[in-house]
């Protein structure tokens, strides 16, 4: 009888851990998906640079919320609900911005710069999600990386707030993206980089 209870307890513990990891992975994948929708809007002209910058501010706030929620290594049901609500709000904002009829110039230099920066965001969010899926990133590491993503999103939002992303602004964003990329690589591959 005790062996059956022990097996059941281990099975439940294993399933709940998998459900949590899946939930965290889903959050990270949704981040990448929302960044992709913003980039698609720039590419098809349904968003201009200023609108994309405003949406990047939303993504910054979402990444900050995720980082704060995961900082202690846990994601409570209430925190999970707050993150889901914020993700839904950001998703609605993207949909509204893309369908309100204002057109952007997908071939403008500013749009091209913003598109390149967003593609890097997408790639970085996917790398974080892969780290969660493979188990090479724990919740606190994801929190640190989400905080880094928030900093990059904030720079993109500030750069495009006036509708123009200059070469110097993009260079600053790319510098931050490079630092973030190195952080992701280090945390995924170097156990000694992990907090104790």
N, C-alpha and C positions, 0 to 999 in steps of 0.2 A: 504494500500500500504506500509506504513512504517513498519508494522508488518511483512510483507513478506520479506522486505529488511533486517530487523533485523534477522529473522530466517535464511535467506540465509547467512548472514555474520557469524552468530554463527556456522552454518553447515560447512562453508569453514574453519573457524578457528579451529574447532574440527578435521576436516580431515587433515589439514596441521600439527597439533600437532601430530596426530596419525602416519602420514607419517614420521615425523621426528623421533619419538620414534622407529618406525619400522626400519628406517635407522640406528639408533644408535644400536639397538638390533642386526641387521644384521651384523654390523661391529664387535660386540663382539662375535657373533656366529662364524663369519669367523675366528676370532683369535683362538677360540677353535678348529675349524676344521683344521687349519694349524698346530697347535701343535699336533693334533691327527695324521696328515699325517707324521710328523717328527717321532713321536713315532712308528707308523706303520713301517716306514722305518728301524728303529733300530730293531724292533721285527722280521721283515722278512729278515734282513741282507742286504737290499739294501742301507743302510747307515751305516757308521761306526761312532764312537764317535766323531772324529774330524769333520766330515761333519755335524753331528747333532749340534755340537757347533757353526759352522759357520752359520748354519741356525737359531740358537737361537740368534745370533747377529743380523740377519735380523729382527727377531721378536722383539728384543729389540728396534731397530730403529723404527719399525712400532708402537710399543706401545708408544714410546716417541712422535712420530708425532701425534698420536691420543690424547695423554694427552695435548700436546701443542695446538692442534686444538680446544679442548673442554674446555680449561682453563677458557675462558670468559663465558662459559655456552651456547655458540652458536656454530653451525657448518654450516658455510656458504657454498654455492654451490661450491666455489673454494676450500675450505678446504675439503669438501666431495670428490671432484674430486682427490685432492692430496692423500688422504687416499686410495681411490679406486685404484689409479695408483700404490701406494706402495704395497698394498695388492696383486695386480696382479703380480707385479715384484717378491714379496716373493713367491707367488704360483709357478711361473715359475722356480724360483731357487730350490724349493723343488722338482718339477718334474724332472728337469735336474739332480739334485744330486741323485735322486732315480733310474734314468734310465741310468746312464753313465757306468755302469758295474763294478764299484768298490764294493767289498763285505765287509760287516762287520760281526763280530761274535756276534750274538744276545745273546749268553750265556756268553759272557765275563763279568767280574765284572763291568767294566766301562760302558758297554752298559746297564747292568741291573740298575746301579745307575742312568744313564741318563734317562732311561725309567721311573723309579719311579718319578724322578723330573718332567719329561714332563707330566706324568699323573696328578700330582698336578697342573701344569699349566692349563691343560685342565679343571680340576674341578673348578679352580678359575675363569677361563674365562667364564665357563658356569654359575657360581653363579653371576657374574657381569651381564651377559646377562639376567638372570632371574630377577635380581633387576631392570634392565631397563624395562623389559616387565611388571613387576608388579607395576612399578611406585615407588618402595621404594628407588631407586637411581636416583638422578638428574644428569644432564650433568657435573656439576662441580665435583660431587662425583666420577663419572666415570673417569673424568680426573685424579683425585688423585689416583684412583685405577689403572688406566693404567700406571701412573708413577711408582707405586709400582711393577706392573708386569714387567715393563722395567728393574727395578733394579734386579729382580730375574732372568730374561732372561740374563742380562749382567753377573751375577755371573755364570750361567750355561755355557755361552759362554767362559768365562775365564777359568773355571774349565776344560773344554774339549778341549781347543785349541791345546793341545799337544797330544790328542788322549787317555788320561788317566784321569779318574775322581777318585781321591783318597777319602778315607774315611773322612778325615778332610774337604776336599772341599765339599763333599756331606753334611756333618754336618752343614757347614756354609750356604749352599743353603737351607737346611731344616729349619734352624733357620729363614732365611728370608721368606720362605714360610709360616711358622707359624705366623710370624708378619703380613704378608699380609692377611692371612686367618682371623686373629682377626680384622683387619681393615675392611674387607668386611663385617664381621658379625656386627661390631659396626655401620657402616654406614647404613646397611640395617635395623637394629632393634632399634637403639637409635636415636631419633630425635634430642636430645641435642648435639650429635656429629656432626651434620650438620653445615657447615659454615653459618654465618649470613649474 
